Amino acid sequence: MQRIGKGLIYFVLALCGLTMIMPFLWMATTALKSQIEVNKGHVGFVPIDDFSYYHDGAVEHRVKVVSAEGDSAYVHFFDDEGFIIRDPAYTYIKVPAAAVHRERKVVPHWENFTKAWNKVPFGRYFFNTILVSLTVMVGVIVTGALSAYAFARMRFIGKDFLFYLFISMMMVPQPIYLIPSYVLLNHLGWIDTYQALIIPWMANIFTIFLLRQHFKTIPQDLFDAAAIDGCSRFRMLWQIVLPLSKSVLATAAIFSVIGSWNSFMWPLVMTNSESLRVLQVGLSYFSQESSSQTTLLMAASTFSIAPLIALFLLAQRQIISSFASSGLKG
């Protein structure tokens, strides 16, 4: 009975996981289809193309059947690169219908990724996103570790009030402080600069909370022994706390990178020039310019999200272990 219960639980979890991954799988497979097949309404997961061929008795030509009339068919001829030949001598040609046959083949169109990449400066968008993400991550780890250590191990007046005040800020949605932030950054002359994308996000309340919860689980005996040996507070943080918090620090770094990578509203409002666009903003402009090219949109979305998926798969153990350890003590 217990095995049946576990099997049922695993089945439900697998079903939920499959349901969550289906949109990503559809996105990736659509990126490999031809636009013609997408326009025809083929929504399967396999990039299958319909091909029509005309055999003239010696050579087989790829053609597009325009219309059929009795025993004849009117076709357009394709060139060797798969484009319709615009020469009138090869368009709307009457051929015997019996000499035309159709085939369905699995043809992944990898060129969609190249076309999407070259259509707009995605290289610049990736550079800006990586620069902002890594710089913000370093700032978040530094400010988060210092603040969390102070809230977890130091005593000062108003510590709990200040901490809960910080936590309450997590409930404030971004649109509320977007306009005041714009006015402030405008007075500082930071609008349309890297400073506007980086400096305001170099402190993160959730990171402070996560690190504080973990720092409080470290035994007090370690700090007492270090104090007897004459360690300063900064040395305790550097040589005792941080080496024991690698998994939590890795999780905080990953969450920071994901947040910066997916940031859209803030960089959209705070920057104007194309040279400062991050990936999500650039993807939005790309979707406006290529709204009718579904395959290119899916290709751009795929290589935009692929680094985050790879990062999560590589670091999922650290994420799970950090949450398990940070919840041991309130």
Residue pairs with C-beta under 8 A, 6 or more apart in sequence:
24 305
24 309
25 45
26 43
26 45
27 298
27 301
27 302
28 298
28 302
29 44
29 45
29 46
29 47
30 38
30 294
30 295
30 298
31 112
31 113
31 295
31 298
31 299
31 301
31 302
32 47
32 108
32 109
32 110
32 112
32 295
33 42
33 47
33 109
33 295
34 47
34 49
34 107
34 109
34 295
35 293
35 294
35 295
36 49
37 47
37 48
37 49
37 50
38 294
38 295
40 50
42 48
46 106
47 106
47 107
47 108
47 109
48 104
48 105
48 106
48 107
49 104
49 105
49 107
50 102
50 103
50 104
51 62
51 102
51 103
51 104
51 105
52 62
52 63
52 64
52 65
52 75
52 100
52 101
52 102
52 103
53 60
53 61
53 62
53 63
53 100
53 101
53 102
53 103
54 60
54 61
54 63
54 75
54 77
54 95
54 99
54 100
55 61
55 99
55 101
56 95
56 99
61 77
61 78
62 77
62 78
62 82
63 75
63 76
63 77
63 78
63 95
63 100
64 75
64 76
64 78
64 84
65 73
65 74
65 75
65 100
66 73
66 74
66 75
66 76
66 92
67 73
67 74
68 74
68 97
70 97
71 96
71 97
71 98
72 94
72 95
72 96
72 97
73 94
73 95
73 96
73 97
73 100
74 92
74 93
74 94
74 95
75 92
75 93
75 95
75 100
76 84
76 85
76 90
76 91
76 92
76 93
77 84
77 85
77 90
77 91
77 93
78 84
78 85
79 85
84 91
85 91
109 295
112 295
112 296
112 298
112 299
113 299
113 302
113 303
115 296
115 299
116 122
116 286
116 290
116 296
116 297
116 299
116 300
116 303
117 123
117 300
117 303
119 286
119 289
119 290
119 296
120 282
120 285
120 286
120 289
121 274
121 282
122 279
122 282
122 286
122 300
122 303
124 274
124 275
124 277
124 282
125 277
125 278
125 279
125 281
125 282
125 283
126 279
128 197
128 275
128 276
128 277
128 278
128 279
129 260
129 261
129 278
129 279
129 280
131 194
132 194
132 197
132 198
132 260
132 263
132 267
132 278
133 256
133 257
133 260
133 261
134 257
135 198
135 202
136 198
136 201
136 202
136 256
136 260
137 253
137 256
137 257
137 260
139 198
139 199
139 201
139 202
139 203
140 201
140 202
140 203
140 204
140 207
140 252
140 253
140 256
141 207
141 249
141 252
141 253
141 256
142 202
143 202
143 203
143 204
143 208
144 203
144 204
144 207
144 208
144 210
144 211
144 252
145 211
145 237
145 241
145 242
145 249
146 237
147 203
147 208
147 211
147 212
148 207
148 208
148 209
148 210
148 211
148 212
148 214
148 215
149 211
149 215
149 233
149 237
149 241
150 156
150 159
151 159
151 162
151 163
151 208
151 212
152 211
152 212
152 215
152 216
153 215
153 216
153 223
153 233
153 236
153 241
154 233
163 212
166 205
166 208
166 209
167 205
167 209
169 205
170 205
170 206
174 265
174 266
175 265
178 265
178 266
178 269
181 200
181 270
182 191
182 269
182 270
185 191
185 195
185 196
185 200
185 270
188 195
190 196
190 199
190 270
191 270
191 271
191 272
192 270
192 271
192 272
192 273
192 276
193 271
193 276
194 276
196 270
196 271
197 266
197 267
197 270
197 271
197 276
197 278
200 266
201 259
201 260
201 263
201 266
204 252
204 256
204 259
206 255
207 252
207 255
207 256
210 248
210 251
210 252
210 322
210 326
211 245
211 248
211 249
211 252
213 326
213 327
213 329
213 330
214 245
214 248
214 322
214 325
214 326
215 241
215 245
216 329
216 330
217 325
217 326
217 328
217 329
218 240
218 241
218 244
222 240
223 236
223 240
226 235
226 236
226 239
226 240
227 236
231 239
231 240
242 249
246 318
247 318
247 321
247 322
247 325
248 322
248 325
248 326
250 315
250 318
250 319
250 322
251 315
251 318
251 319
251 322
251 323
252 322
254 311
254 312
254 315
254 318
254 319
257 308
257 311
258 308
258 311
258 312
261 279
261 280
261 307
261 308
262 280
262 308
263 278
263 280
264 280
264 281
264 284
267 276
267 277
267 278
267 280
267 281
268 281
268 284
271 277
271 278
271 281
277 285
279 304
280 304
283 300
283 301
283 304
286 297
286 300
287 297
287 300
290 296
290 297
291 297
312 319
